[in-house]
């Protein structure tokens, strides 16, 4: 625990440092324990959190060798410096260090094993760079004043995003709406029931994303030019558009958003489709 007075202080310090809050402070050690969890595992993550103390990591992460795990080397792994082995703290698989780690020791450790660097941003060397994707998942079950302030804040933030980044918009209340950004002249959205769970494949089929056209291309995707061999398929489609192409239409769309129209019984909370909205966001 070090200088921390209580375990709560330890958790709070880690949240403030890493910008991450987990629903549980411990991980289930077996499938049986996982089935008994009354609240599922989840996390709130702060993207692009500023860390002045974080060193630039200009190499690829070291991954667990088990195909069903692929966890990343981290300060909570057990390390045998003499044998140059590390044990994954998720699946307990023992893994050898890659050759470039031959000189590590207890006194000379890589950044990913140092406790204060429990969250690290890697600059991948072997994977082609993909565009940044910002997907706004907006809760409309709030007071008009709060919703107006949120819309203005989001409209202002558009000017701060990289122009080539992709952006999308999902709003939810009792229902979930996926807004199309590729159309001009009118607003178009696809509505999903907030009580029905959908897989990523079902979502993509309903939205027409990723289907092969007769010409061998992909339906629902914007113009991207010829695909170079060895490059990953760009995720742009009519629901994810470059900021510089849709900033004006997205600004207007945000300005037109209204509070969720479904009535709320007195003394009850609004019905929110948070889980389905997040599932659809992942499916995109």
C-alpha atoms as one frame of an Amber mdcrd trajectory, in Angstrom:
protein
   0.000   0.000   0.000   3.002   2.287   0.348   2.072   5.800   1.494  -1.670
   5.237   1.056  -3.736   5.445   4.257  -6.566   3.193   3.080  -7.360   0.898
   0.172  -9.853   3.531  -1.012  -6.992   6.037  -1.259  -5.024   3.521  -3.329
  -7.925   3.047  -5.748  -8.553   6.800  -5.994  -4.900   7.556  -6.748  -4.823
   4.934  -9.494  -8.030   6.293 -11.032  -6.678   9.837 -11.030  -3.366   8.734
 -12.547  -4.636   6.380 -15.251  -8.026   7.903 -16.014  -9.699   4.496 -15.630
 -12.443   3.355 -13.266 -13.432  -0.312 -13.104 -16.717  -1.745 -11.864 -14.734
  -4.179  -9.652 -11.394  -3.870  -7.868 -10.622  -7.582  -8.264 -10.796  -9.993
 -11.201 -12.777 -13.268 -11.020 -10.355 -16.160 -10.647 -12.647 -18.772 -12.222
 -15.611 -19.121 -14.556 -17.801 -19.952 -11.562 -16.877 -16.683  -9.851 -17.567
 -14.818 -13.077 -21.099 -16.249 -13.293 -21.814 -15.132  -9.721 -20.980 -11.482
 -10.355 -24.096  -9.375  -9.836 -22.520  -6.510 -11.818 -20.610  -7.308 -15.041
 -17.000  -6.314 -15.517 -16.667  -2.918 -17.136 -14.564   0.220 -17.154 -14.827
   3.949 -17.740 -11.811   5.089 -19.727 -10.570   8.639 -20.350  -9.192   8.688
 -23.910  -6.159  10.877 -24.673  -5.641  11.653 -20.984  -2.622  13.890 -20.597
   0.264  12.221 -18.756   3.328  14.508 -18.711   5.263  11.852 -16.788   4.571
   9.110 -19.340   7.596   8.238 -21.510   7.086   7.840 -25.266   6.908   4.112
 -26.030   8.206   3.652 -29.568   7.888  -0.131 -29.786   5.189  -2.794 -29.899
   3.738  -4.263 -26.684   4.712  -7.741 -25.504   1.672 -10.036 -25.679   0.755
 -13.217 -23.879   1.437 -16.231 -26.086  -1.893 -17.948 -25.388  -4.181 -17.448
 -28.405  -7.306 -17.019 -26.267  -5.678 -14.399 -24.000  -3.187 -12.048 -25.714
  -2.945  -9.842 -22.625  -0.191  -7.206 -22.557   2.844  -7.290 -20.272   2.132
  -5.053 -17.282   3.423  -4.266 -13.756   1.111  -6.868 -12.183   2.725  -9.800
 -14.013   5.155 -12.069 -12.182   8.619 -11.819 -13.738  11.559 -14.213 -13.502
  14.480 -11.979 -14.460  17.018 -14.807 -14.366  15.085 -17.128 -16.687  13.744
 -14.169 -18.712  10.154 -15.374 -18.300   6.951 -13.607 -17.282   3.627 -15.058
 -16.090   0.422 -13.511 -17.430  -1.726 -12.238 -14.559  -4.908 -13.103 -16.471
  -4.385 -16.693 -17.639  -1.134 -17.560 -15.753   0.600 -18.585 -18.986   4.411
 -18.435 -18.691   5.921 -16.533 -21.606   9.510 -15.915 -22.690  10.647 -12.358
 -23.220  11.530 -11.404 -26.804  15.248 -11.151 -27.684  15.354  -7.360 -27.311
  14.562  -7.787 -23.599  17.703  -9.879 -22.938  19.346  -7.136 -20.852  16.463
  -6.542 -18.414  17.021  -7.036 -14.690  15.466  -5.948 -11.410  17.496  -2.743
 -11.657  16.938  -2.272 -15.403  13.256  -2.735 -16.205  11.238  -1.665 -19.246
   8.581   0.998 -18.766   5.694  -1.488 -18.890   6.932  -3.168 -15.678   7.274
   0.044 -13.649   4.299   0.386 -11.231   3.529   4.060 -11.946   3.229   3.251
 -15.667   0.285   0.863 -15.315  -1.287   2.612 -18.316   0.930   3.102 -21.369
   0.351   4.409 -24.874   2.314   2.447 -27.448   3.312   3.765 -30.857   2.950
   0.617 -32.965   5.727   0.075 -35.456   4.454  -2.853 -37.557   0.756  -2.038
 -37.898  -0.346   0.519 -40.538  -1.800   3.596 -38.878  -5.592   3.744 -38.836
  -7.514   7.024 -38.581  -8.699   8.073 -35.150 -12.379   7.294 -34.556 -14.576
   9.400 -32.274 -18.029   7.952 -31.702 -20.341  10.216 -29.711 -22.851   8.189
 -27.676 -25.238  10.807 -26.296 -27.815  10.329 -23.536 -30.888  12.482 -24.260
 -32.679  11.685 -20.966 -31.713  14.938 -19.269 -33.093  18.384 -18.559 -33.318
  20.785 -21.485 -30.783  23.123 -19.891 -28.231  20.363 -19.381 -28.829  18.977
 -22.871 -28.327  22.420 -24.421 -25.055  22.899 -22.553 -23.881  19.458 -23.676
 -24.751  20.144 -27.318 -22.852  23.431 -27.268 -19.830  21.741 -25.710 -19.840
  19.002 -28.369 -20.233  21.547 -31.167 -17.235  23.450 -29.834 -15.153  20.278
 -29.521 -15.536  19.469 -33.237 -13.067  22.222 -34.089 -10.464  20.599 -31.815
 -10.521  17.190 -33.516  -8.040  16.164 -36.232  -9.676  16.902 -39.613  -8.960
  13.397 -40.951 -10.364  11.630 -37.888 -13.627   9.726 -38.320 -16.634  10.701
 -36.242 -20.087   9.213 -35.654 -23.180   9.978 -33.582 -25.472   7.682 -31.593
 -28.223   9.074 -29.356 -30.276   7.088 -26.908 -33.172   7.353 -24.516 -35.765
   4.598 -24.451 -34.773   3.915 -28.063 -31.386   4.088 -29.754 -30.791   6.161
 -32.881 -27.787   5.731 -35.178 -27.427   8.901 -37.240 -26.305   8.826 -40.842
 -23.732  11.515 -41.601 -23.213  10.820 -45.278 -26.549  12.234 -46.486 -27.176
  15.885 -47.338 -30.341  17.945 -47.184 -32.167  15.919 -44.528 -31.469  14.126
 -41.274 -31.621  10.347 -41.413 -31.275   7.874 -38.575 -31.864   4.200 -37.840
 -33.849   3.370 -34.710 -33.229   0.301 -32.538 -35.323  -0.971 -29.653 -33.652
  -0.436 -26.316 -34.793  -3.792 -24.955 -33.266  -6.050 -27.608 -29.642  -7.151
 -27.536 -27.963  -7.410 -30.926 -24.666  -8.919 -31.980 -22.126  -6.913 -33.964
 -22.904  -9.018 -37.043 -26.652  -8.336 -36.740 -26.027  -4.608 -36.347 -23.791
  -4.485 -39.396 -26.339  -6.420 -41.466 -29.185  -4.108 -40.410 -27.151  -1.017
 -41.218 -25.762  -2.457 -44.443 -22.153  -2.205 -43.335 -19.511  -4.588 -44.623
 -21.683  -6.415 -47.172 -19.928  -7.415 -50.367 -21.325  -5.814 -53.510 -21.439
  -7.624 -56.894 -18.344  -5.667 -57.993 -16.388  -7.034 -55.039 -16.415  -3.802
 -53.079 -18.177  -3.150 -49.801 -21.606  -1.608 -49.524 -22.231   1.288 -47.197
 -18.664   2.582 -47.356 -17.567   5.968 -48.544 -15.141   6.605 -51.422 -11.665
   5.636 -50.298  -9.762   4.990 -53.493  -8.084   1.698 -54.346  -7.170  -0.506
 -51.423  -3.434  -1.161 -51.242  -2.285  -4.744 -50.644  -1.518  -5.463 -47.010
  -3.441  -2.444 -45.711  -6.440  -2.877 -43.406  -9.884  -1.916 -44.662 -10.659
   1.636 -43.610 -13.697   1.756 -41.284 -15.291   4.772 -42.982 -18.962   4.433
 -43.965 -22.045   6.623 -43.959 -22.172   6.450 -40.146 -18.464   7.252 -39.696
 -17.258  10.209 -41.725 -14.101  12.374 -41.704 -14.534  15.430 -39.508 -13.639
  17.854 -42.315 -16.428  16.425 -44.491 -19.271  16.426 -41.992 -18.462  19.078
 -39.369 -21.155  21.474 -40.619 -23.877  18.833 -40.955 -22.949  17.312 -37.585
 -23.074  20.756 -35.955 -26.591  21.268 -37.339 -27.598  17.755 -36.293 -26.419
  18.317 -32.720 -28.314  21.607 -32.603 -31.544  19.847 -33.620 -31.395  17.177
 -30.923 -34.291  17.190 -28.483 -34.887  15.663 -25.099 -36.097  12.053 -25.154
 -39.873  12.294 -25.804 -40.922   9.143 -23.918 -42.987   9.993 -20.816 -41.529
   9.232 -17.401 -43.815   8.091 -14.576 -43.776  10.243 -11.480 -41.107   9.104
  -9.037 -39.437   6.902 -11.665 -36.185   7.282 -13.556 -36.164   7.675 -17.357
 -35.757   4.444 -19.299 -32.241   4.490 -20.751 -30.923   2.083 -23.383 -27.315
   2.536 -22.325 -26.275  -1.090 -22.819 -27.813  -1.434 -26.280 -26.338   1.924
 -27.341 -22.850   0.793 -26.329 -23.337  -2.564 -28.084 -24.297  -0.780 -31.296
 -21.299   1.542 -30.938 -19.008  -1.494 -30.721 -20.782  -3.083 -33.685 -20.035
  -0.084 -35.875
